């Protein structure tokens, strides 16, 4: 099977160009995420801190992602600066909070995508924390596709998304890879400063699932389309984790892939919260994993 992304068709019929123009409006009246700041990003910044110019912190083949993304040549990862959440345990806070990185034009972003495809021969392009730079990414895609770009696109996000914006991404994103951080809303407010996270992530997951359904891999075991959900388990968070897993089981495609992650460690401001100022216990994770298996989830 030869994979052909749907965005190539959308370029030919003019839809991709329309999506470029539609999302550009958010650079001067930004409603890209549930914060709905409504700011003119050419003049001021909203919650995330981003202006109208994309900030790329780093890019290159990444071999630390899930096996079906990495393959033999790596996932072509592009890390963006800033974020629409404020996780107190953020492991990349220099990027997410401070916007560490370099300003790139949309043409330069397209060149990075082509470099990862043509020089490094990566299996996909993996946009990390992309929500606030969707207009830049879509225009870069428009430029790159006209120059022969054809890799699957991975939307690697924190899960705090607007349904209306996700619908614009329909046909552009091949693999959605959201974090499902919390099912209990109080935890989202306490640890990520977004009180409605639980409601928004559940709506977003259903929309992502509608678009791409369960994760699909080719004969090499490389993913080319579908939904892959990450859940970083926090210390003392077993009951919340169980609710996360139950939602996935009951509400989403049976073959979406779940990565139940155990690598939490306290960093950034986590030391201010006694209950998460420690590593995750092995027994806690073991119980959560056994629960996921009992539910019959497809686990990474």
KOLTOR-206060 format. One record per residue (C-alpha): residue number from 1; residue in three letters; x, y, z. Coordinates in Angstrom, 1 decimal, decimal comma, padded with zeros to 4 digits, m for minus. Example, Ala and Ser with C-alpha at 12.3 -4.5 7.8 and 13.67 -1.06 7.14 Angstrom:
<tikols>
tikol i->1 | aa->ala | x->012,3 | y->m004,5 | z->007,8
tikol i->2 | aa->ser | x->013,7 | y->m001,1 | z->007,1
</tikols>
This chain:
<tikols>
tikol i->1 | aa->unk | x->000,0 | y->000,0 | z->000,0
tikol i->2 | aa->unk | x->001,3 | y->003,5 | z->m000,9
tikol i->3 | aa->unk | x->m000,1 | y->006,1 | z->001,5
tikol i->4 | aa->unk | x->m001,3 | y->009,3 | z->m000,1
tikol i->5 | aa->unk | x->m002,3 | y->012,1 | z->002,3
tikol i->6 | aa->unk | x->m005,7 | y->013,6 | z->001,8
tikol i->7 | aa->unk | x->m004,2 | y->017,1 | z->001,9
tikol i->8 | aa->unk | x->m002,8 | y->016,5 | z->m001,6
tikol i->9 | aa->unk | x->m006,3 | y->016,2 | z->m002,9
tikol i->10 | aa->unk | x->m007,3 | y->019,3 | z->m000,9
tikol i->11 | aa->unk | x->m004,5 | y->021,3 | z->m002,6
tikol i->12 | aa->unk | x->m005,7 | y->020,3 | z->m006,0
tikol i->13 | aa->unk | x->m009,4 | y->021,2 | z->m005,4
tikol i->14 | aa->unk | x->m008,5 | y->024,6 | z->m003,7
tikol i->15 | aa->unk | x->m009,7 | y->023,6 | z->m000,3
tikol i->16 | aa->unk | x->m006,2 | y->023,8 | z->001,3
tikol i->17 | aa->unk | x->m005,8 | y->027,4 | z->000,1
tikol i->18 | aa->unk | x->m009,2 | y->028,2 | z->001,7
tikol i->19 | aa->unk | x->m008,1 | y->026,7 | z->005,0
tikol i->20 | aa->unk | x->m005,0 | y->028,9 | z->004,9
tikol i->21 | aa->unk | x->m007,2 | y->032,1 | z->004,6
tikol i->22 | aa->unk | x->m009,7 | y->030,9 | z->007,1
tikol i->23 | aa->unk | x->m007,1 | y->030,3 | z->009,8
tikol i->24 | aa->unk | x->m005,1 | y->033,4 | z->009,1
tikol i->25 | aa->unk | x->m008,0 | y->035,4 | z->010,5
tikol i->26 | aa->unk | x->m007,1 | y->034,1 | z->014,0
tikol i->27 | aa->unk | x->m003,8 | y->035,9 | z->013,9
tikol i->28 | aa->unk | x->m005,6 | y->039,2 | z->014,3
tikol i->29 | aa->unk | x->m008,6 | y->037,9 | z->016,2
tikol i->30 | aa->unk | x->m007,5 | y->034,7 | z->017,9
tikol i->31 | aa->unk | x->m010,0 | y->032,0 | z->018,8
tikol i->32 | aa->unk | x->m007,7 | y->029,1 | z->018,0
tikol i->33 | aa->unk | x->m008,1 | y->027,4 | z->021,4
tikol i->34 | aa->unk | x->m010,7 | y->027,3 | z->024,2
tikol i->35 | aa->unk | x->m009,2 | y->030,3 | z->026,0
tikol i->36 | aa->unk | x->m010,8 | y->032,4 | z->023,1
tikol i->37 | aa->unk | x->m008,6 | y->035,4 | z->023,9
tikol i->38 | aa->unk | x->m009,8 | y->037,3 | z->020,8
tikol i->39 | aa->unk | x->m006,5 | y->039,3 | z->020,7
tikol i->40 | aa->unk | x->m004,8 | y->040,8 | z->017,7
tikol i->41 | aa->unk | x->m001,6 | y->038,8 | z->017,9
tikol i->42 | aa->unk | x->000,2 | y->041,3 | z->015,6
tikol i->43 | aa->unk | x->000,0 | y->043,8 | z->018,4
tikol i->44 | aa->unk | x->m000,4 | y->041,9 | z->021,7
tikol i->45 | aa->unk | x->m000,4 | y->038,3 | z->023,1
tikol i->46 | aa->unk | x->m003,1 | y->036,2 | z->024,8
tikol i->47 | aa->unk | x->m002,8 | y->033,4 | z->027,3
tikol i->48 | aa->unk | x->m000,3 | y->031,4 | z->025,3
tikol i->49 | aa->unk | x->002,1 | y->034,2 | z->024,8
tikol i->50 | aa->unk | x->002,6 | y->033,7 | z->021,1
tikol i->51 | aa->unk | x->002,6 | y->036,4 | z->018,5
tikol i->52 | aa->unk | x->001,7 | y->035,9 | z->014,8
tikol i->53 | aa->unk | x->005,1 | y->034,5 | z->014,0
tikol i->54 | aa->unk | x->005,9 | y->030,8 | z->014,6
tikol i->55 | aa->unk | x->008,6 | y->030,0 | z->017,1
tikol i->56 | aa->unk | x->010,5 | y->026,8 | z->016,4
tikol i->57 | aa->unk | x->012,6 | y->025,6 | z->019,4
tikol i->58 | aa->unk | x->014,2 | y->022,6 | z->017,6
tikol i->59 | aa->unk | x->013,6 | y->020,1 | z->014,8
tikol i->60 | aa->unk | x->015,0 | y->016,8 | z->013,5
tikol i->61 | aa->unk | x->014,6 | y->013,1 | z->013,5
tikol i->62 | aa->unk | x->013,3 | y->012,0 | z->016,9
tikol i->63 | aa->unk | x->013,8 | y->008,4 | z->018,1
tikol i->64 | aa->unk | x->012,2 | y->008,8 | z->021,5
tikol i->65 | aa->unk | x->008,6 | y->008,7 | z->020,4
tikol i->66 | aa->unk | x->006,3 | y->005,6 | z->020,1
tikol i->67 | aa->unk | x->007,8 | y->002,8 | z->018,0
tikol i->68 | aa->unk | x->005,1 | y->003,1 | z->015,2
tikol i->69 | aa->unk | x->006,1 | y->006,7 | z->014,7
tikol i->70 | aa->unk | x->009,9 | y->006,3 | z->014,9
tikol i->71 | aa->unk | x->010,4 | y->003,3 | z->012,7
tikol i->72 | aa->unk | x->013,9 | y->003,1 | z->011,4
tikol i->73 | aa->unk | x->014,4 | y->006,7 | z->010,3
tikol i->74 | aa->unk | x->012,7 | y->008,6 | z->013,1
tikol i->75 | aa->unk | x->009,8 | y->010,9 | z->013,5
tikol i->76 | aa->unk | x->010,4 | y->014,3 | z->011,9
tikol i->77 | aa->unk | x->009,7 | y->016,3 | z->015,1
tikol i->78 | aa->unk | x->009,2 | y->020,1 | z->015,1
tikol i->79 | aa->unk | x->009,0 | y->021,6 | z->018,6
tikol i->80 | aa->unk | x->007,2 | y->024,9 | z->018,9
tikol i->81 | aa->unk | x->007,6 | y->027,6 | z->021,5
tikol i->82 | aa->unk | x->004,7 | y->028,5 | z->023,9
tikol i->83 | aa->unk | x->001,6 | y->026,6 | z->025,0
tikol i->84 | aa->unk | x->m002,0 | y->027,1 | z->025,8
tikol i->85 | aa->unk | x->m001,7 | y->025,4 | z->029,1
tikol i->86 | aa->unk | x->000,4 | y->026,1 | z->032,3
tikol i->87 | aa->unk | x->001,2 | y->022,6 | z->033,7
tikol i->88 | aa->unk | x->003,1 | y->023,0 | z->036,9
tikol i->89 | aa->unk | x->005,1 | y->019,8 | z->036,2
tikol i->90 | aa->unk | x->006,0 | y->020,8 | z->032,6
tikol i->91 | aa->unk | x->009,3 | y->019,1 | z->031,6
tikol i->92 | aa->unk | x->009,8 | y->021,6 | z->028,7
tikol i->93 | aa->unk | x->008,8 | y->024,8 | z->030,5
tikol i->94 | aa->unk | x->011,6 | y->026,8 | z->028,8
tikol i->95 | aa->unk | x->009,8 | y->026,2 | z->025,6
tikol i->96 | aa->unk | x->006,2 | y->026,2 | z->026,8
tikol i->97 | aa->unk | x->006,3 | y->029,1 | z->029,2
tikol i->98 | aa->unk | x->009,1 | y->031,2 | z->027,9
tikol i->99 | aa->unk | x->008,9 | y->030,5 | z->024,2
tikol i->100 | aa->unk | x->012,5 | y->029,5 | z->023,8
tikol i->101 | aa->unk | x->013,4 | y->029,2 | z->020,1
tikol i->102 | aa->unk | x->013,7 | y->031,1 | z->016,9
tikol i->103 | aa->unk | x->011,2 | y->033,0 | z->014,8
tikol i->104 | aa->unk | x->010,6 | y->031,3 | z->011,4
tikol i->105 | aa->unk | x->008,6 | y->032,5 | z->008,5
tikol i->106 | aa->unk | x->006,0 | y->030,1 | z->007,1
tikol i->107 | aa->unk | x->008,2 | y->029,6 | z->004,1
tikol i->108 | aa->unk | x->011,1 | y->028,6 | z->006,4
tikol i->109 | aa->unk | x->008,8 | y->026,2 | z->008,2
tikol i->110 | aa->unk | x->007,9 | y->024,6 | z->004,9
tikol i->111 | aa->unk | x->011,6 | y->024,2 | z->004,2
tikol i->112 | aa->unk | x->012,1 | y->022,4 | z->007,5
tikol i->113 | aa->unk | x->009,3 | y->020,0 | z->006,6
tikol i->114 | aa->unk | x->010,9 | y->019,3 | z->003,2
tikol i->115 | aa->unk | x->014,3 | y->018,9 | z->004,9
tikol i->116 | aa->unk | x->013,0 | y->016,3 | z->007,3
tikol i->117 | aa->unk | x->011,3 | y->014,5 | z->004,4
tikol i->118 | aa->unk | x->014,0 | y->014,7 | z->001,7
tikol i->119 | aa->unk | x->017,3 | y->014,8 | z->003,6
tikol i->120 | aa->unk | x->016,5 | y->012,9 | z->006,8
tikol i->121 | aa->unk | x->013,9 | y->010,7 | z->005,2
tikol i->122 | aa->unk | x->011,7 | y->010,7 | z->008,4
tikol i->123 | aa->unk | x->008,5 | y->008,7 | z->008,4
tikol i->124 | aa->unk | x->006,3 | y->011,6 | z->009,3
tikol i->125 | aa->unk | x->006,2 | y->015,3 | z->010,4
tikol i->126 | aa->unk | x->005,4 | y->015,6 | z->014,1
tikol i->127 | aa->unk | x->004,2 | y->019,0 | z->015,2
tikol i->128 | aa->unk | x->004,7 | y->019,3 | z->019,0
tikol i->129 | aa->unk | x->002,4 | y->021,9 | z->020,8
tikol i->130 | aa->unk | x->001,0 | y->023,2 | z->017,5
tikol i->131 | aa->unk | x->m002,3 | y->024,7 | z->018,4
tikol i->132 | aa->unk | x->m001,4 | y->028,4 | z->018,6
tikol i->133 | aa->unk | x->000,5 | y->028,2 | z->015,3
tikol i->134 | aa->unk | x->m002,1 | y->026,4 | z->013,2
tikol i->135 | aa->unk | x->m002,3 | y->029,3 | z->010,7
tikol i->136 | aa->unk | x->001,4 | y->029,2 | z->010,2
tikol i->137 | aa->unk | x->001,5 | y->025,4 | z->009,9
tikol i->138 | aa->unk | x->m001,3 | y->025,3 | z->007,3
tikol i->139 | aa->unk | x->000,3 | y->027,9 | z->005,2
tikol i->140 | aa->unk | x->003,7 | y->026,1 | z->005,5
tikol i->141 | aa->unk | x->001,9 | y->022,9 | z->004,4
tikol i->142 | aa->unk | x->000,4 | y->024,7 | z->001,4
tikol i->143 | aa->unk | x->003,9 | y->025,8 | z->000,4
tikol i->144 | aa->unk | x->005,5 | y->022,5 | z->001,0
tikol i->145 | aa->unk | x->003,0 | y->020,3 | z->m000,8
tikol i->146 | aa->unk | x->003,5 | y->022,3 | z->m004,0
tikol i->147 | aa->unk | x->007,2 | y->021,4 | z->m003,7
tikol i->148 | aa->unk | x->006,5 | y->017,7 | z->m003,4
tikol i->149 | aa->unk | x->005,8 | y->017,2 | z->000,4
tikol i->150 | aa->unk | x->003,8 | y->014,0 | z->001,0
tikol i->151 | aa->unk | x->004,4 | y->012,7 | z->004,6
tikol i->152 | aa->unk | x->001,8 | y->011,9 | z->007,2
tikol i->153 | aa->unk | x->001,2 | y->014,8 | z->009,6
tikol i->154 | aa->unk | x->001,1 | y->014,1 | z->013,4
tikol i->155 | aa->unk | x->m000,7 | y->016,6 | z->015,6
tikol i->156 | aa->unk | x->001,0 | y->016,2 | z->018,9
tikol i->157 | aa->unk | x->m000,9 | y->018,4 | z->021,4
tikol i->158 | aa->unk | x->m001,9 | y->018,8 | z->025,0
tikol i->159 | aa->unk | x->m005,6 | y->018,1 | z->024,3
tikol i->160 | aa->unk | x->m006,9 | y->021,6 | z->025,0
tikol i->161 | aa->unk | x->m008,5 | y->022,2 | z->021,7
tikol i->162 | aa->unk | x->m011,6 | y->023,9 | z->020,1
tikol i->163 | aa->unk | x->m013,9 | y->021,7 | z->018,1
tikol i->164 | aa->unk | x->m014,4 | y->024,4 | z->015,5
tikol i->165 | aa->unk | x->m010,6 | y->024,5 | z->014,8
tikol i->166 | aa->unk | x->m010,2 | y->020,7 | z->014,8
tikol i->167 | aa->unk | x->m012,9 | y->020,6 | z->012,0
tikol i->168 | aa->unk | x->m010,7 | y->022,9 | z->009,9
tikol i->169 | aa->unk | x->m007,9 | y->020,4 | z->010,4
tikol i->170 | aa->unk | x->m010,1 | y->017,6 | z->009,0
tikol i->171 | aa->unk | x->m008,3 | y->016,2 | z->006,0
tikol i->172 | aa->unk | x->m005,0 | y->017,8 | z->006,9
tikol i->173 | aa->unk | x->m004,0 | y->015,8 | z->010,0
tikol i->174 | aa->unk | x->m003,3 | y->012,1 | z->009,5
tikol i->175 | aa->unk | x->m002,4 | y->011,1 | z->013,1
tikol i->176 | aa->unk | x->m003,8 | y->012,8 | z->016,2
tikol i->177 | aa->unk | x->m001,6 | y->012,3 | z->019,2
tikol i->178 | aa->unk | x->m003,2 | y->014,2 | z->022,1
tikol i->179 | aa->unk | x->m002,4 | y->014,1 | z->025,8
tikol i->180 | aa->unk | x->m005,4 | y->013,1 | z->027,9
tikol i->181 | aa->unk | x->m004,1 | y->014,6 | z->031,1
tikol i->182 | aa->unk | x->m007,1 | y->014,6 | z->033,4
tikol i->183 | aa->unk | x->m010,7 | y->013,4 | z->033,5
tikol i->184 | aa->unk | x->m011,4 | y->015,2 | z->036,8
tikol i->185 | aa->unk | x->m011,9 | y->018,9 | z->036,1
tikol i->186 | aa->unk | x->m010,5 | y->020,1 | z->039,4
tikol i->187 | aa->unk | x->m007,1 | y->018,6 | z->038,5
tikol i->188 | aa->unk | x->m007,0 | y->020,5 | z->035,3
tikol i->189 | aa->unk | x->m007,6 | y->023,7 | z->037,1
tikol i->190 | aa->unk | x->m005,1 | y->023,0 | z->039,8
tikol i->191 | aa->unk | x->m002,2 | y->021,6 | z->037,8
tikol i->192 | aa->unk | x->m002,6 | y->023,2 | z->034,3
tikol i->193 | aa->unk | x->m004,6 | y->026,4 | z->035,0
tikol i->194 | aa->unk | x->m007,5 | y->025,4 | z->032,7
tikol i->195 | aa->unk | x->m010,7 | y->024,8 | z->034,6
tikol i->196 | aa->unk | x->m012,6 | y->023,3 | z->031,7
tikol i->197 | aa->unk | x->m009,8 | y->020,9 | z->030,5
tikol i->198 | aa->unk | x->m011,8 | y->017,8 | z->031,2
tikol i->199 | aa->unk | x->m014,8 | y->018,9 | z->029,2
tikol i->200 | aa->unk | x->m012,7 | y->020,2 | z->026,3
tikol i->201 | aa->unk | x->m010,4 | y->017,1 | z->025,9
tikol i->202 | aa->unk | x->m013,4 | y->014,8 | z->025,8
tikol i->203 | aa->unk | x->m015,1 | y->016,7 | z->023,1
tikol i->204 | aa->unk | x->m011,8 | y->017,0 | z->021,2
tikol i->205 | aa->unk | x->m011,1 | y->013,3 | z->021,4
tikol i->206 | aa->unk | x->m014,5 | y->012,4 | z->020,0
tikol i->207 | aa->unk | x->m013,8 | y->014,8 | z->017,0
tikol i->208 | aa->unk | x->m010,4 | y->013,5 | z->016,4
tikol i->209 | aa->unk | x->m011,7 | y->009,9 | z->016,5
tikol i->210 | aa->unk | x->m014,5 | y->010,9 | z->014,1
tikol i->211 | aa->unk | x->m011,9 | y->012,2 | z->011,6
tikol i->212 | aa->unk | x->m009,2 | y->009,4 | z->011,7
tikol i->213 | aa->unk | x->m010,6 | y->006,6 | z->013,9
tikol i->214 | aa->unk | x->m008,2 | y->003,9 | z->015,3
tikol i->215 | aa->unk | x->m004,5 | y->003,8 | z->014,7
tikol i->216 | aa->unk | x->m003,5 | y->002,1 | z->011,4
tikol i->217 | aa->unk | x->000,0 | y->000,9 | z->010,5
tikol i->218 | aa->unk | x->001,5 | y->m000,4 | z->007,3
tikol i->219 | aa->unk | x->003,3 | y->m003,7 | z->006,7
tikol i->220 | aa->unk | x->006,5 | y->m002,2 | z->008,3
tikol i->221 | aa->unk | x->004,6 | y->m001,4 | z->011,5
tikol i->222 | aa->unk | x->004,7 | y->002,4 | z->010,7
tikol i->223 | aa->unk | x->001,6 | y->004,4 | z->011,6
tikol i->224 | aa->unk | x->000,1 | y->006,4 | z->008,8
tikol i->225 | aa->unk | x->m003,3 | y->007,4 | z->010,1
tikol i->226 | aa->unk | x->m005,4 | y->007,3 | z->013,3
tikol i->227 | aa->unk | x->m005,6 | y->008,2 | z->017,0
tikol i->228 | aa->unk | x->m002,9 | y->007,7 | z->019,5
tikol i->229 | aa->unk | x->m003,6 | y->008,9 | z->023,1
tikol i->230 | aa->unk | x->m001,0 | y->009,6 | z->025,7
tikol i->231 | aa->unk | x->m001,8 | y->009,6 | z->029,4
tikol i->232 | aa->unk | x->001,0 | y->010,6 | z->031,8
tikol i->233 | aa->unk | x->000,1 | y->009,1 | z->035,1
tikol i->234 | aa->unk | x->000,6 | y->011,4 | z->038,1
tikol i->235 | aa->unk | x->001,5 | y->010,3 | z->041,6
tikol i->236 | aa->unk | x->m001,7 | y->009,7 | z->043,6
tikol i->237 | aa->unk | x->m003,8 | y->010,0 | z->040,5
tikol i->238 | aa->unk | x->m004,9 | y->006,4 | z->040,1
tikol i->239 | aa->unk | x->m008,7 | y->007,2 | z->040,3
tikol i->240 | aa->unk | x->m008,3 | y->009,9 | z->037,7
tikol i->241 | aa->unk | x->m006,3 | y->007,6 | z->035,5
tikol i->242 | aa->unk | x->m009,1 | y->005,0 | z->035,7
tikol i->243 | aa->unk | x->m011,6 | y->007,6 | z->034,6
tikol i->244 | aa->unk | x->m009,4 | y->008,5 | z->031,7
tikol i->245 | aa->unk | x->m009,1 | y->004,9 | z->030,6
tikol i->246 | aa->unk | x->m012,8 | y->004,2 | z->031,0
tikol i->247 | aa->unk | x->m013,7 | y->007,2 | z->028,8
tikol i->248 | aa->unk | x->m011,4 | y->005,9 | z->026,1
tikol i->249 | aa->unk | x->m013,0 | y->002,5 | z->026,3
tikol i->250 | aa->unk | x->m016,6 | y->003,6 | z->026,3
tikol i->251 | aa->unk | x->m016,5 | y->006,6 | z->023,9
tikol i->252 | aa->unk | x->m013,8 | y->006,0 | z->021,3
tikol i->253 | aa->unk | x->m012,8 | y->003,5 | z->018,6
tikol i->254 | aa->unk | x->m011,8 | y->000,2 | z->020,0
tikol i->255 | aa->unk | x->m008,5 | y->000,2 | z->018,1
tikol i->256 | aa->unk | x->m007,2 | y->003,7 | z->019,1
tikol i->257 | aa->unk | x->m003,8 | y->003,2 | z->020,7
tikol i->258 | aa->unk | x->m003,2 | y->004,2 | z->024,3
tikol i->259 | aa->unk | x->000,2 | y->005,0 | z->025,7
tikol i->260 | aa->unk | x->000,0 | y->004,8 | z->029,5
tikol i->261 | aa->unk | x->003,1 | y->006,7 | z->030,5
tikol i->262 | aa->unk | x->005,0 | y->006,1 | z->033,8
tikol i->263 | aa->unk | x->008,0 | y->008,5 | z->033,3
tikol i->264 | aa->unk | x->006,6 | y->011,4 | z->035,5
tikol i->265 | aa->unk | x->009,1 | y->013,2 | z->037,7
tikol i->266 | aa->unk | x->008,7 | y->016,4 | z->039,6
tikol i->267 | aa->unk | x->010,1 | y->019,4 | z->037,8
tikol i->268 | aa->unk | x->009,3 | y->023,1 | z->037,3
tikol i->269 | aa->unk | x->006,8 | y->024,0 | z->040,0
tikol i->270 | aa->unk | x->005,7 | y->020,5 | z->041,0
tikol i->271 | aa->unk | x->007,7 | y->020,9 | z->044,3
tikol i->272 | aa->unk | x->005,0 | y->023,3 | z->045,4
tikol i->273 | aa->unk | x->002,4 | y->020,5 | z->045,5
tikol i->274 | aa->unk | x->003,2 | y->017,8 | z->048,1
tikol i->275 | aa->unk | x->001,1 | y->015,1 | z->046,4
tikol i->276 | aa->unk | x->003,0 | y->015,3 | z->043,1
tikol i->277 | aa->unk | x->006,4 | y->016,2 | z->044,5
tikol i->278 | aa->unk | x->007,7 | y->012,6 | z->044,0
tikol i->279 | aa->unk | x->008,2 | y->010,0 | z->041,4
tikol i->280 | aa->unk | x->005,3 | y->007,7 | z->040,4
tikol i->281 | aa->unk | x->005,3 | y->004,5 | z->042,4
tikol i->282 | aa->unk | x->005,8 | y->001,2 | z->040,5
tikol i->283 | aa->unk | x->002,7 | y->m000,3 | z->042,3
tikol i->284 | aa->unk | x->000,6 | y->002,7 | z->041,2
tikol i->285 | aa->unk | x->001,5 | y->002,2 | z->037,6
tikol i->286 | aa->unk | x->001,1 | y->m001,6 | z->037,8
tikol i->287 | aa->unk | x->m002,5 | y->m001,2 | z->039,1
tikol i->288 | aa->unk | x->m003,3 | y->001,3 | z->036,3
tikol i->289 | aa->unk | x->m001,8 | y->m000,9 | z->033,6
tikol i->290 | aa->unk | x->m003,7 | y->m004,0 | z->034,9
tikol i->291 | aa->unk | x->m006,9 | y->m001,9 | z->034,8
tikol i->292 | aa->unk | x->m006,3 | y->m000,9 | z->031,2
tikol i->293 | aa->unk | x->m005,7 | y->m004,5 | z->030,2
tikol i->294 | aa->unk | x->m008,9 | y->m005,6 | z->031,9
tikol i->295 | aa->unk | x->m010,8 | y->m003,0 | z->029,9
tikol i->296 | aa->unk | x->m009,4 | y->m004,5 | z->026,8
tikol i->297 | aa->unk | x->m007,7 | y->m001,3 | z->025,6
tikol i->298 | aa->unk | x->m005,1 | y->m001,4 | z->022,8
tikol i->299 | aa->unk | x->m001,9 | y->m000,5 | z->024,7
tikol i->300 | aa->unk | x->001,4 | y->000,6 | z->023,4
</tikols>
